[in-house]
Amino acid sequence: MSLKVLLATQPMPAAVFIEAIRARAPDLELLEYRSSLSDAQLADVDVVLGWQMPPGLPARLPRLRWVCSVAAGVEKLLAPGLAPQVRIARIVDREQAAGIAQFVVAMALRHARSLELYEAQQRARDWTRRPLPIARHPVGVLGTGAMGGEIAAWLERCGLVVRGWNRRSPESFEQILAASDIVVCALPLTAETDGILDARAFARMPRGAYVINVARGQHIVEADLIAAVRSGHLSGAALDVQRREPLPADDPLWSVPGITITPHIAAQPSTETVADQFVASVRALERGEPMLNEVDRIRGY
């Protein structure tokens, strides 16, 4: 019997994933999630491929065996009510990791080479030269998984001095912060990392330090970041992710000088990669073999 797959990929359109998966595995029954689906339509769903779990959905999926994230993070799919025997996996997209690394390099060098200053000078029609030495800034990359490792490699190729940190690192979190002029967050979002970059963390960083977040908005206590930037302790931040997405027009993050906001566009998952890895894991699941990139539900990654 073929597996039935529910696609809950919003805000990414499910149709592109359905087309790519169907080309590789025409035997699978593919169903796009809609709030109007009946319990009868959901009762025989075996697998969810998604970005986030709609509220109340796990309780309506009695046959669910596996949840696969279309992205690197899985926290939006670890919903209350998800049965403990349901396995979790994710997609690891090397091209997406490289795209995110390019974004980090762009923002790190923009800060390190004081390009914000020259943008302000251009607006003022001020041709003042302020020569700078080559950027050799110490950078702390928080998170050393597939994404963090790629970010570190790209930064090192640009001449920056990189140190990675994870929960097994010999250096403490506080030591990494204190030694970094630029801090890049590439952590998975778990109960332990939610709000990890707060007022105490910012106070540990050198005066003038800069923060780049390409992980999840929940890693940063945004009010504390705003206070640290406005006080002058931090020089600024580049936030591709925010706690509220889309970021409301009245959010104070928009108007803080030194904070750059982008709408979660550092890189997007490749439809082809998602389809290839998902179908490979489906076949492994059917054979009773280990799936690709399975996640430890306790750790959250």
GUVOZA-391660 format. One line per 3 residues: number of its first residue (from 1); for each residue x, y, z of N, C-alpha, C, O. Coordinates in steps of 0.02 Angstrom, whole numbers. Layout:
! residues N
NUM = X:Y:Z:X:Y:Z:X:Y:Z:X:Y:Z ~ ...
END
This chain:
! residues 301
1 = 43:-60:0:0:0:0:44:62:0:91:66:39 ~ 30:110:-44:71:170:-47:58:216:12:3:215:41 ~ 108:255:29:101:301:85:61:362:64:62:383:6
4 = 26:391:112:-11:453:100:26:509:135:40:506:195 ~ 41:562:96:82:617:120:41:681:122:9:699:72 ~ 41:714:178:8:779:186:62:833:182:110:831:220
7 = 53:881:137:101:936:130:74:998:164:24:1026:143 ~ 109:1019:217:90:1079:255:149:1128:251:181:1142:302 ~ 162:1152:192:223:1191:179:212:1267:181:259:1304:170
10 = 152:1290:196:139:1362:197:189:1396:245:203:1370:299 ~ 217:1455:225:196:1498:169:227:1479:101:213:1512:51 ~ 268:1426:98:293:1403:33:237:1364:-3:204:1323:29
13 = 227:1375:-67:173:1341:-102:184:1266:-107:238:1244:-128 ~ 134:1228:-89:141:1155:-91:144:1128:-162:174:1075:-173 ~ 116:1164:-209:111:1138:-278:179:1122:-307:186:1072:-343
16 = 230:1163:-294:295:1151:-323:327:1087:-294:361:1050:-330 ~ 315:1075:-230:341:1013:-200:302:952:-225:332:900:-237 ~ 238:959:-232:197:903:-258:220:883:-327:228:824:-341
19 = 231:932:-370:254:916:-439:321:880:-439:329:831:-474 ~ 368:905:-398:435:874:-397:434:804:-367:469:760:-391 ~ 394:794:-314:391:729:-282:355:679:-328:375:621:-334
22 = 301:702:-360:264:657:-404:307:633:-462:299:576:-485 ~ 352:675:-486:396:655:-541:443:599:-519:466:559:-561 ~ 459:596:-455:506:546:-429:471:486:-399:498:430:-399
25 = 411:496:-374:376:442:-339:301:446:-355:262:467:-312 ~ 281:426:-415:210:432:-434:164:387:-393:103:396:-396 ~ 192:340:-356:150:296:-316:125:328:-252:77:304:-222
28 = 156:383:-231:136:415:-169:71:453:-178:59:484:-231 ~ 28:451:-127:-33:492:-128:-16:557:-93:2:558:-34 ~ -22:613:-129:-2:678:-103:-63:722:-93:-105:728:-138
31 = -68:752:-34:-126:793:-16:-102:859:13:-64:860:62 ~ -124:915:-16:-105:980:10:-150:998:70:-211:989:67 ~ -118:1022:124:-157:1040:184:-202:1100:171:-180:1150:142
34 = -264:1093:192:-311:1149:195:-351:1141:259:-364:1085:281 ~ -369:1197:289:-405:1194:353:-473:1160:345:-502:1137:394 ~ -498:1157:283:-564:1126:270:-562:1051:263:-614:1019:255
37 = -502:1020:265:-498:947:258:-537:913:315:-534:935:372 ~ -573:860:298:-612:824:348:-569:775:386:-513:759:364 ~ -594:752:443:-559:701:481:-550:638:440:-499:604:446
40 = -599:621:398:-594:562:357:-537:568:306:-502:518:293 ~ -526:627:279:-472:637:231:-403:633:265:-354:615:233 ~ -401:649:329:-337:650:365:-323:584:402:-266:573:423
43 = -372:542:409:-366:483:452:-312:435:429:-283:400:470 ~ -299:432:364:-250:383:338:-185:416:315:-148:387:275 ~ -170:476:339:-107:509:323:-50:476:361:-53:468:422
46 = 2:456:324:60:423:355:116:472:370:153:464:419 ~ 123:523:328:182:566:330:159:639:321:114:653:282 ~ 192:684:358:183:756:346:250:784:322:301:775:354
49 = 248:819:265:305:857:241:286:930:250:237:953:220 ~ 323:967:291:298:1033:306:350:1083:330:408:1066:341 ~ 325:1144:339:364:1199:367:343:1211:440:385:1221:483
52 = 278:1208:453:252:1214:520:189:1173:527:153:1161:478 ~ 175:1152:589:117:1110:602:57:1154:619:59:1189:670 ~ 4:1153:579:-56:1192:596:-83:1171:665:-80:1112:682
55 = -109:1219:703:-135:1203:770:-188:1148:768:-233:1149:727 ~ -180:1100:813:-229:1046:820:-222:990:770:-259:940:775 ~ -177:996:721:-173:945:669:-149:877:695:-178:827:674
58 = -99:872:738:-76:805:759:-131:760:786:-131:700:773 ~ -178:789:822:-232:749:850:-278:720:797:-316:674:810 ~ -275:747:737:-318:725:682:-282:676:636:-308:657:583
61 = -221:655:655:-181:610:613:-164:546:652:-107:538:673 ~ -212:502:660:-201:442:702:-150:394:673:-121:354:711 ~ -138:396:607:-92:348:577:-23:378:563:19:346:532
64 = -11:438:586:51:473:570:112:435:596:115:415:654 ~ 162:426:551:223:389:569:285:434:567:334:422:603 ~ 282:486:526:343:524:513:326:595:493:278:606:456
67 = 366:643:519:360:713:499:427:734:472:479:724:504 ~ 427:765:413:489:788:381:485:863:369:437:887:339 ~ 534:899:393:537:971:383:567:987:315:616:956:295
70 = 538:1036:279:568:1057:216:629:1101:227:664:1118:179 ~ 642:1119:289:699:1163:305:744:1128:356:732:1071:376 ~ 797:1164:375:844:1136:424:815:1133:494:828:1086:531
73 = 775:1184:512:745:1186:578:682:1144:582:645:1139:533 ~ 669:1114:640:609:1072:647:563:1096:703:511:1066:715 ~ 581:1151:737:544:1170:797:471:1187:782:428:1179:826
76 = 456:1211:722:387:1229:705:344:1167:694:282:1172:691 ~ 375:1109:688:338:1047:677:332:1005:741:293:957:743 ~ 370:1022:792:367:985:855:309:1012:896:319:1043:948
79 = 249:999:873:189:1028:902:164:988:961:177:928:965 ~ 129:1021:1008:97:984:1062:49:932:1033:13:945:985 ~ 48:874:1064:3:822:1041:33:775:990:2:726:970
82 = 95:789:969:128:744:922:148:680:959:187:682:1007 ~ 122:623:937:134:560:972:208:545:978:246:559:932 ~ 230:516:1034:302:506:1046:335:459:996:396:463:986
85 = 297:414:965:327:367:918:337:397:848:369:365:806 ~ 311:456:836:319:488:770:391:510:761:418:546:803 ~ 421:488:706:491:506:693:494:574:657:448:594:622
88 = 550:608:668:560:675:640:624:675:598:675:647:620 ~ 621:705:539:681:713:498:679:783:467:629:818:472 ~ 734:801:436:738:867:405:776:862:340:808:812:325
91 = 773:915:301:811:919:240:876:956:253:876:1008:286 ~ 931:930:229:996:965:233:1015:984:161:1032:942:121 ~ 1010:1048:147:1021:1075:80:1087:1113:79:1091:1169:105
94 = 1138:1084:49:1204:1116:48:1203:1182:10:1238:1229:28 ~ 1163:1185:-43:1158:1248:-81:1125:1302:-39:1146:1360:-41 ~ 1075:1283:0:1043:1332:44:1093:1356:97:1095:1416:112
97 = 1132:1310:124:1182:1330:174:1232:1378:144:1253:1426:177 ~ 1252:1366:82:1299:1411:49:1268:1479:37:1302:1531:44 ~ 1204:1480:19:1169:1544:10:1166:1584:75:1176:1644:75
100 = 1151:1550:130:1150:1583:195:1219:1609:213:1226:1664:240 ~ 1271:1569:198:1340:1590:211:1357:1653:171:1390:1698:197 ~ 1335:1656:108:1347:1716:69:1315:1778:101:1344:1831:103
103 = 1254:1769:125:1219:1824:159:1259:1848:220:1269:1908:230 ~ 1283:1800:260:1321:1817:320:1385:1854:301:1403:1904:332 ~ 1420:1829:250:1482:1862:228:1467:1934:206:1503:1980:224
106 = 1413:1943:168:1395:2010:145:1383:2057:204:1408:2114:204 ~ 1346:2034:253:1331:2077:311:1392:2087:355:1402:2142:382 ~ 1433:2035:363:1493:2042:404:1542:2091:373:1569:2133:409
109 = 1552:2087:308:1599:2132:275:1570:2203:270:1607:2252:274 ~ 1505:2208:261:1474:2275:261:1489:2310:327:1505:2370:328 ~ 1484:2272:383:1501:2301:448:1576:2313:456:1598:2367:475
112 = 1615:2261:441:1687:2265:453:1721:2319:411:1770:2349:434 ~ 1696:2332:352:1725:2383:309:1689:2451:313:1701:2495:272 ~ 1646:2458:363:1611:2521:378:1571:2547:318:1568:2608:307
115 = 1541:2502:280:1503:2525:222:1441:2564:241:1417:2606:202 ~ 1412:2551:301:1355:2590:324:1374:2664:328:1335:2708:312 ~ 1436:2678:352:1461:2747:358:1464:2780:290:1444:2838:282
118 = 1489:2744:240:1495:2774:174:1427:2782:140:1418:2828:99 ~ 1380:2739:157:1312:2749:132:1283:2814:160:1250:2852:124 ~ 1295:2827:225:1272:2890:255:1308:2950:224:1278:3002:213
121 = 1374:2942:211:1411:2996:180:1385:3012:110:1382:3070:89 ~ 1366:2960:73:1339:2972:7:1274:3013:10:1264:3059:-29 ~ 1231:2995:59:1169:3033:66:1183:3106:83:1146:3151:63
124 = 1239:3118:119:1258:3187:138:1304:3220:87:1326:3276:97 ~ 1319:3184:32:1366:3209:-19:1433:3228:11:1461:3280:-3 ~ 1457:3184:54:1519:3194:91:1571:3146:66:1563:3085:72
127 = 1626:3172:36:1677:3129:6:1738:3122:52:1795:3124:29 ~ 1725:3112:116:1779:3103:165:1806:3032:161:1768:2984:163 ~ 1873:3026:155:1904:2960:152:1924:2939:222:1953:2977:260
130 = 1908:2877:239:1924:2848:305:1955:2779:293:1922:2728:303 ~ 2018:2777:272:2049:2713:255:2046:2663:313:2054:2682:371 ~ 2034:2600:296:2030:2547:345:2079:2492:328:2092:2479:269
133 = 2107:2458:379:2147:2398:365:2103:2342:341:2042:2344:349 ~ 2133:2291:312:2095:2233:290:2059:2203:350:2085:2202:406 ~ 1999:2178:339:1959:2151:393:1988:2085:418:1993:2036:380
136 = 2007:2084:482:2031:2022:515:1992:2012:580:2020:1985:628 ~ 1931:2033:581:1891:2032:642:1881:1961:669:1872:1914:630 ~ 1884:1952:735:1865:1888:764:1789:1879:762:1751:1923:782
139 = 1769:1821:738:1697:1806:730:1681:1743:769:1715:1692:763 ~ 1628:1746:808:1603:1687:842:1541:1662:807:1491:1698:802 ~ 1543:1600:783:1485:1570:750:1452:1522:800:1482:1472:820
142 = 1392:1539:821:1355:1498:869:1316:1446:831:1270:1461:793 ~ 1336:1383:841:1306:1328:803:1355:1304:750:1376:1344:708 ~ 1373:1241:753:1424:1215:706:1398:1156:666:1436:1111:646
145 = 1332:1155:653:1304:1103:611:1316:1118:538:1363:1153:520 ~ 1273:1091:494:1283:1099:422:1284:1173:403:1326:1193:362 ~ 1239:1212:431:1237:1283:413:1294:1321:446:1328:1360:412
148 = 1305:1312:510:1359:1347:544:1427:1331:516:1470:1375:511 ~ 1438:1268:498:1502:1249:469:1515:1283:402:1570:1304:388 ~ 1462:1287:362:1469:1321:297:1483:1395:306:1524:1424:271
151 = 1448:1426:353:1459:1497:367:1531:1509:389:1563:1555:364 ~ 1556:1467:434:1625:1475:458:1675:1470:401:1722:1509:397 ~ 1664:1422:357:1711:1412:301:1712:1473:255:1765:1494:233
154 = 1654:1501:239:1651:1559:195:1683:1620:229:1718:1659:196 ~ 1671:1630:293:1701:1686:328:1776:1681:330:1812:1731:321 ~ 1801:1621:341:1874:1611:343:1906:1626:276:1961:1653:273
157 = 1871:1609:221:1899:1623:155:1904:1698:143:1942:1720:100 ~ 1866:1737:179:1869:1811:172:1920:1842:219:1927:1903:220 ~ 1956:1802:258:2008:1827:301:1988:1841:372:2029:1863:412
160 = 1925:1829:389:1903:1839:458:1926:1780:501:1935:1725:477 ~ 1933:1793:565:1960:1742:612:1901:1712:649:1869:1744:690 ~ 1886:1649:633:1823:1618:654:1833:1566:708:1880:1526:705
163 = 1789:1567:757:1785:1514:807:1712:1493:812:1667:1534:818 ~ 1702:1427:810:1634:1401:817:1620:1382:888:1665:1368:928 ~ 1556:1381:904:1535:1361:972:1474:1317:968:1427:1331:932
166 = 1475:1263:1007:1415:1223:1019:1417:1199:1092:1463:1216:1128 ~ 1368:1160:1112:1363:1142:1182:1419:1096:1206:1427:1085:1266 ~ 1458:1069:1159:1515:1026:1178:1582:1062:1172:1634:1031:1182
169 = 1582:1125:1156:1644:1162:1146:1683:1170:1211:1653:1178:1264 ~ 1750:1167:1207:1790:1178:1268:1783:1249:1295:1788:1259:1356 ~ 1772:1298:1251:1762:1366:1274:1689:1376:1293:1644:1347:1263
172 = 1678:1416:1343:1609:1429:1364:1575:1478:1317:1609:1513:1278 ~ 1510:1481:1320:1471:1529:1281:1495:1600:1296:1503:1641:1250 ~ 1505:1614:1360:1526:1681:1380:1595:1698:1353:1607:1755:1334
175 = 1640:1650:1350:1707:1663:1323:1705:1678:1249:1740:1723:1225 ~ 1664:1642:1212:1657:1655:1140:1630:1725:1128:1655:1761:1085 ~ 1578:1744:1166:1550:1811:1157:1602:1865:1171:1608:1913:1133
178 = 1639:1857:1225:1687:1908:1246:1743:1916:1195:1774:1969:1192 ~ 1757:1863:1157:1814:1865:1110:1793:1882:1039:1835:1879:994 ~ 1730:1900:1027:1705:1907:958:1681:1978:944:1639:2005:979
181 = 1710:2008:892:1685:2073:868:1621:2065:828:1580:2111:824 ~ 1612:2006:798:1550:1990:762:1525:1923:788:1564:1875:792 ~ 1462:1919:805:1431:1857:828:1377:1837:779:1331:1875:765
184 = 1383:1776:753:1334:1749:704:1295:1694:738:1324:1647:765 ~ 1228:1699:737:1186:1647:766:1163:1600:712:1126:1620:666 ~ 1184:1537:717:1162:1483:671:1139:1423:712:1146:1366:689
187 = 1112:1435:770:1092:1382:816:1024:1353:797:982:1387:767 ~ 1013:1289:814:944:1263:812:904:1296:868:932:1314:919 ~ 839:1302:858:797:1331:910:771:1275:954:733:1231:932
190 = 790:1277:1017:768:1229:1068:749:1268:1130:756:1329:1133 ~ 724:1232:1180:708:1266:1244:770:1299:1274:764:1351:1306 ~ 829:1269:1263:890:1297:1291:916:1357:1253:949:1400:1282
193 = 901:1363:1189:927:1419:1149:877:1475:1138:895:1528:1112 ~ 815:1465:1157:765:1518:1152:786:1576:1197:793:1568:1257 ~ 796:1636:1167:817:1694:1206:889:1693:1229:906:1729:1276
196 = 931:1653:1197:1000:1647:1220:1040:1712:1212:1086:1725:1250 ~ 1021:1752:1163:1054:1817:1153:1010:1871:1185:965:1898:1154 ~ 1026:1884:1248:988:1931:1288:1033:1985:1316:1091:1990:1295
199 = 1009:2025:1362:1048:2081:1389:1114:2058:1418:1165:2090:1409 ~ 1113:2001:1455:1176:1977:1484:1225:1956:1431:1285:1968:1436 ~ 1200:1923:1378:1244:1903:1323:1274:1963:1288:1333:1965:1274
202 = 1232:2013:1274:1257:2073:1240:1309:2109:1282:1357:2136:1256 ~ 1299:2110:1348:1347:2143:1392:1414:2109:1392:1466:2140:1404 ~ 1415:2044:1377:1478:2006:1373:1519:2023:1311:1580:2015:1311
205 = 1486:2047:1259:1521:2061:1196:1561:2126:1202:1543:2170:1241 ~ 1615:2131:1163:1654:2193:1165:1612:2252:1142:1565:2245:1103 ~ 1629:2311:1167:1594:2371:1145:1604:2379:1069:1660:2373:1044
208 = 1550:2393:1034:1553:2400:962:1542:2335:924:1546:2335:863 ~ 1528:2281:960:1517:2216:926:1454:2218:884:1411:2262:892 ~ 1448:2169:839:1394:2167:789:1364:2097:790:1401:2048:796
211 = 1298:2092:783:1263:2028:785:1231:2014:717:1201:2059:687 ~ 1237:1953:694:1203:1930:633:1162:1869:650:1189:1820:675 ~ 1097:1871:637:1054:1814:652:1022:1786:589:983:1820:556
214 = 1040:1723:572:1011:1689:515:978:1623:537:966:1579:496 ~ 965:1617:601:936:1555:628:861:1563:638:822:1550:593 ~ 841:1585:698:770:1597:713:765:1661:754:809:1677:794
217 = 711:1698:743:702:1761:779:699:1751:854:718:1795:892 ~ 675:1692:876:668:1679:948:734:1673:985:735:1673:1046 ~ 789:1669:949:854:1666:983:872:1732:1016:911:1733:1064
220 = 844:1787:992:862:1854:1017:804:1884:1056:746:1882:1035 ~ 821:1912:1115:773:1953:1152:777:2022:1121:824:2061:1134 ~ 729:2038:1078:735:2096:1035:736:2162:1073:772:2208:1053
223 = 699:2167:1127:701:2229:1168:771:2240:1196:794:2296:1199 ~ 804:2186:1216:872:2192:1243:921:2212:1188:967:2251:1200 ~ 912:2185:1128:955:2204:1071:946:2279:1056:996:2314:1047
226 = 885:2301:1052:872:2372:1037:906:2416:1090:937:2467:1073 ~ 899:2397:1153:930:2437:1206:1007:2438:1200:1038:2489:1210 ~ 1036:2380:1182:1109:2376:1177:1135:2417:1118:1189:2447:1123
229 = 1097:2420:1063:1118:2459:1005:1107:2534:1019:1151:2574:1003 ~ 1052:2552:1047:1038:2623:1061:1086:2652:1113:1102:2711:1111 ~ 1109:2609:1159:1156:2633:1209:1226:2642:1181:1268:2676:1212
232 = 1240:2613:1123:1306:2616:1093:1350:2557:1111:1406:2553:1086 ~ 1326:2512:1155:1369:2455:1172:1379:2410:1111:1435:2389:1096 ~ 1324:2395:1075:1330:2360:1012:1326:2411:955:1289:2460:960
235 = 1363:2399:902:1361:2445:845:1300:2432:801:1279:2476:764 ~ 1272:2371:805:1214:2357:764:1203:2282:756:1232:2242:792 ~ 1160:2265:709:1142:2195:697:1112:2189:628:1084:2237:601
238 = 1118:2129:599:1084:2111:537:1038:2053:554:1061:1999:573 ~ 974:2064:547:924:2014:566:885:1991:505:843:2027:480 ~ 900:1931:481:860:1903:427:799:1867:453:754:1849:416
241 = 797:1856:519:740:1824:552:719:1866:612:760:1899:643 ~ 655:1865:626:628:1903:682:577:1860:720:552:1810:694 ~ 562:1881:780:514:1843:820:445:1843:788:409:1793:791
244 = 426:1899:758:361:1903:724:374:1909:649:406:1957:627 ~ 350:1860:612:358:1862:539:290:1849:506:258:1799:522 ~ 268:1893:461:301:1954:439:307:2004:496:265:2006:541
247 = 360:2045:494:372:2095:546:321:2151:538:319:2184:486 ~ 280:2164:589:229:2217:583:260:2285:571:316:2299:592 ~ 223:2329:537:248:2395:519:264:2438:579:305:2483:575
250 = 232:2423:637:244:2464:696:297:2435:743:306:2460:798 ~ 331:2381:721:382:2351:764:441:2398:771:464:2427:721 ~ 467:2408:832:523:2455:842:587:2435:807:631:2477:798
253 = 595:2371:788:657:2351:754:668:2390:689:725:2403:670 ~ 614:2408:656:620:2441:591:662:2505:595:698:2522:548 ~ 656:2542:649:681:2611:650:743:2621:694:758:2678:711
256 = 778:2568:711:838:2576:752:899:2585:707:916:2539:670 ~ 933:2643:709:993:2651:669:1045:2598:687:1061:2587:745 ~ 1072:2565:635:1121:2512:646:1092:2442:640:1130:2394:630
259 = 1026:2435:645:994:2369:637:967:2363:566:927:2404:544 ~ 990:2312:531:968:2297:462:918:2240:464:932:2187:493 ~ 860:2250:434:807:2200:432:799:2173:361:792:2213:314
262 = 801:2108:353:782:2077:289:729:2024:303:728:1995:358 ~ 684:2011:256:625:1970:268:635:1895:258:602:1864:217 ~ 683:1865:296:694:1793:295:710:1769:224:679:1722:198
265 = 759:1802:193:775:1788:123:848:1767:113:871:1764:56 ~ 884:1752:167:955:1735:159:965:1679:108:1011:1682:68 ~ 921:1629:110:921:1575:59:858:1534:68:831:1530:123
268 = 835:1505:14:775:1464:16:794:1391:-1:842:1379:-38 ~ 756:1343:25:771:1273:9:758:1259:-65:712:1285:-95 ~ 800:1216:-94:791:1196:-163:736:1144:-168:737:1093:-133
271 = 688:1156:-211:633:1108:-222:661:1040:-242:636:988:-219 ~ 711:1040:-286:739:977:-310:773:939:-253:765:878:-247 ~ 809:974:-210:843:941:-154:792:914:-105:798:857:-81
274 = 740:953:-90:687:930:-45:656:866:-73:647:817:-36 ~ 639:866:-137:606:807:-167:653:747:-166:631:692:-149 ~ 716:756:-185:763:700:-186:771:669:-117:766:608:-110
277 = 784:711:-66:796:684:1:732:655:31:734:604:66 ~ 676:687:18:613:662:45:596:593:16:578:547:54 ~ 601:585:-48:585:521:-80:634:467:-57:614:410:-45
280 = 698:485:-51:747:436:-26:729:412:44:735:353:60 ~ 705:458:87:685:439:154:621:399:154:612:354:195 ~ 575:415:109:514:375:103:531:303:87:503:257:118
283 = 576:292:40:595:224:22:629:189:81:619:129:92 ~ 670:226:118:702:197:177:649:178:229:654:126:260 ~ 600:222:238:546:208:286:508:145:266:491:104:308
286 = 495:138:202:458:79:177:498:15:188:469:-38:200 ~ 564:20:185:607:-39:195:626:-50:267:659:-100:284 ~ 604:-5:311:622:-11:382:694:9:396:723:-14:446
289 = 723:50:354:793:72:362:796:142:391:745:178:392 ~ 854:164:415:861:232:441:848:283:386:868:274:328 ~ 814:337:404:800:391:357:858:441:357:899:442:402
292 = 859:482:305:909:534:301:894:588:353:837:607:364 ~ 947:612:386:943:672:428:889:667:482:852:715:493 ~ 885:608:514:835:601:567:855:643:627:914:652:642
295 = 805:670:662:814:718:716:802:684:783:756:643:789 ~ 842:700:832:831:678:901:777:724:931:790:784:940 ~ 719:698:944:663:740:968:678:772:1036:653:826:1050
298 = 719:740:1077:735:767:1142:779:829:1135:766:881:1166 ~ 831:823:1092:876:881:1082:845:934:1037:859:993:1044 ~ 803:912:990:771:960:945:811:973:882:796:1021:846
301 = 862:931:867:901:938:805:938:873:792:974:868:742
END
